[in-house]
Amino acid sequence: MGRNTMILFFLGVIYLKICVVASQNTSNIDESYLLALQANINSDILSRNWSPETPFCTWIGVNCSRGNSRVTGLDLSNMGLNRTIPAIIGNLSFLTVLNMRNNSINGLIPREIGNLRQLHSSKDHQSLVSKLVHSHFSLQI
């Protein structure tokens, strides 16, 4: 019975290590999505602030969950964005708030926005399309 207990103990330790590595990898993946987002939009503010040398949860406009450091909010309003919204934004699966007001975003809304199932609707309950059309491609959800 002592041997079985030791085997179970070591299996438990291995399982915990796998869980820790998996949680670190998921937060690192959000960082890579944010860096890809930064590379696809043109903003001097983001290029100066979003850097792999600092924790991405401290970057300007980024809000993260406390437990697992996943990106839950992006406030990119007034950031001087002037390109299309890249499809990579649809990979931020924990995103609940997205604010891109007062920018010069143009082009089509990527279909991948539909992957963001946790986005909250705005307080005034206007649709995403209505806001984009009437606010010169600003986005507030």
C-alpha positions as CSV (number, residue, x, y, z in Angstrom):
1,M,0.0,0.0,0.0
2,G,2.9,2.4,0.6
3,R,4.0,2.0,-3.0
4,N,0.6,2.8,-4.4
5,T,0.4,5.9,-2.2
6,M,3.8,7.1,-3.5
7,I,2.7,6.5,-7.1
8,L,-0.5,8.5,-6.5
9,F,1.5,11.3,-4.8
10,F,3.8,11.6,-7.8
11,L,0.9,11.5,-10.2
12,G,-0.7,14.3,-8.3
13,V,2.5,16.4,-8.4
14,I,2.8,15.8,-12.1
15,Y,-0.9,16.8,-12.6
16,L,-0.4,20.0,-10.6
17,K,2.7,20.9,-12.7
18,I,0.7,20.3,-15.9
19,C,-2.1,22.6,-14.6
20,V,0.3,25.4,-13.7
21,V,2.1,25.2,-17.1
22,A,-1.3,25.1,-18.9
23,S,-2.5,28.2,-17.1
24,Q,0.7,30.1,-17.8
25,N,0.5,29.2,-21.5
26,T,-3.1,30.4,-21.7
27,S,-2.2,33.8,-20.3
28,N,0.9,33.9,-22.6
29,I,-1.4,33.3,-25.6
30,D,-3.4,36.4,-24.7
31,E,-0.2,38.4,-24.7
32,S,0.6,37.0,-28.2
33,Y,-2.9,38.0,-29.4
34,L,-2.4,41.5,-28.1
35,L,1.0,41.8,-29.7
36,A,-0.5,40.6,-33.0
37,L,-3.4,43.1,-32.6
38,Q,-0.8,45.9,-32.0
39,A,1.1,44.9,-35.1
40,N,-2.1,45.1,-37.2
41,I,-3.3,48.5,-36.1
42,N,-1.4,51.7,-36.3
43,S,-1.1,53.5,-32.9
44,D,1.9,55.4,-31.6
45,I,0.5,55.1,-28.1
46,L,0.3,51.3,-28.2
47,S,3.6,50.9,-29.9
48,R,5.3,52.8,-27.0
49,N,3.4,51.1,-24.2
50,W,2.7,47.5,-25.3
51,S,6.0,45.7,-24.8
52,P,6.9,42.1,-24.0
53,E,9.3,43.4,-21.4
54,T,6.4,44.4,-19.1
55,P,3.4,42.2,-17.9
56,F,0.6,42.6,-20.5
57,C,-2.0,43.1,-17.7
58,T,-0.3,46.4,-16.9
59,W,-0.4,47.7,-20.5
60,I,-2.5,50.8,-21.2
61,G,-6.1,49.9,-22.1
62,V,-5.8,46.2,-21.0
63,N,-7.8,44.8,-18.1
64,C,-7.2,41.2,-16.9
65,S,-9.0,38.8,-14.6
66,R,-7.4,38.4,-11.3
67,G,-7.3,34.6,-11.1
68,N,-6.0,33.5,-14.4
69,S,-4.6,36.7,-16.0
70,R,-6.8,36.5,-19.0
71,V,-7.7,39.7,-21.0
72,T,-11.3,40.7,-20.0
73,G,-11.3,44.3,-21.2
74,L,-9.8,46.4,-23.9
75,D,-10.3,50.2,-23.7
76,L,-8.6,51.4,-26.9
77,S,-10.6,54.6,-27.1
78,N,-8.7,57.7,-28.3
79,M,-5.6,55.7,-29.1
80,G,-5.2,57.0,-32.7
81,L,-6.1,53.6,-34.3
82,N,-6.3,54.0,-38.0
83,R,-6.6,50.6,-39.7
84,T,-9.1,47.8,-39.8
85,I,-10.0,45.7,-36.8
86,P,-7.9,42.6,-37.2
87,A,-9.5,39.1,-37.0
88,I,-7.1,38.1,-34.2
89,I,-9.3,40.1,-31.8
90,G,-11.8,37.2,-32.0
91,N,-9.3,35.0,-30.1
92,L,-9.5,36.9,-26.9
93,S,-12.1,34.5,-25.6
94,F,-12.5,36.1,-22.1
95,L,-13.1,39.6,-23.5
96,T,-16.2,41.1,-21.9
97,V,-15.6,44.8,-22.7
98,L,-14.3,46.3,-25.9
99,N,-14.1,50.1,-26.4
100,M,-12.6,51.5,-29.6
101,R,-14.4,54.9,-29.7
102,N,-12.9,58.0,-31.2
103,N,-10.5,56.3,-33.6
104,S,-10.3,56.2,-37.4
105,I,-11.0,52.5,-37.8
106,N,-12.1,51.5,-41.2
107,G,-12.9,48.5,-43.3
108,L,-15.2,45.5,-42.5
109,I,-16.0,44.2,-39.1
110,P,-14.2,40.8,-38.9
111,R,-16.5,37.8,-38.6
112,E,-14.3,36.6,-35.7
113,I,-15.9,39.3,-33.5
114,G,-18.7,36.8,-33.3
115,N,-16.4,34.5,-31.3
116,L,-16.4,36.9,-28.4
117,R,-19.4,35.4,-26.7
118,Q,-18.8,37.0,-23.3
119,L,-18.9,40.6,-24.6
120,H,-21.4,42.7,-22.7
121,S,-23.8,44.9,-24.5
122,S,-23.5,48.7,-24.0
123,K,-25.8,50.4,-21.5
124,D,-27.8,52.1,-24.3
125,H,-28.3,48.8,-26.0
126,Q,-27.4,50.0,-29.5
127,S,-26.3,47.2,-31.9
128,L,-22.7,46.8,-32.8
129,V,-23.4,47.6,-36.5
130,S,-25.4,50.7,-35.6
131,K,-22.6,52.0,-33.4
132,L,-20.0,51.3,-36.0
133,V,-21.9,53.0,-38.8
134,H,-23.1,56.0,-36.8
135,S,-19.8,56.7,-34.9
136,H,-17.5,56.6,-37.9
137,F,-16.3,53.1,-37.1
138,S,-16.0,53.5,-33.4
139,L,-16.8,50.4,-31.3
140,Q,-18.2,50.4,-27.8
141,I,-19.7,47.2,-26.6
